[in-house]
């Protein structure tokens, strides 16, 4: 229990600091938006590229397990919504809520704290495909919910191209190509990437806390309770069982 608190307590302390700073007006919306843009478009890509070219390997099986479970839950929520008589326009966002994790702002700091660089290298596989697979699927489902006659292949192509412009995805794919080609990263560049990337965990958590200001928990608690059960109980349980089945550590 003490080890868990050592990892989790600093994470939630920084989230609380971000919430309080924004709530008290110490940092306004423009400042938070700037910090968020820095974390998303500069610091995180630097960290992911540095990690992806550091020579660590692994994560393929972890990615397979995660996305197998994620799409099982995604489909399950859609089917449950159909059984309840919900429209695709309502059940589609719920399915995304139940499967799309905060792999960057929350995932990176937690993984770094618990498992270090080797853990982050494994997480890279999930981050690389996370938006590409889940957001593309959600976009297609959303468009079909609004227009059943929509051209599916055109939707798929546009969605994939949109996700590919994501700086997080581009950083991971660039690191994969760089490593595959065996290209060296100059020492000065790696030090620069590490310096900028080191800001990712703290800034991301701070912005995450600030984003909670004004969040109305009471407004959507019924729908939220469904997605919380699916996301924080069902999905992790499925991942755990699949990992045990495949003999993963």
Order of alpha helices (4+ residues) and beta strands (2+ residues): alpha-alpha-alpha-alpha-alpha-alpha-alpha-alpha-alpha-alpha-alpha-alpha-alpha
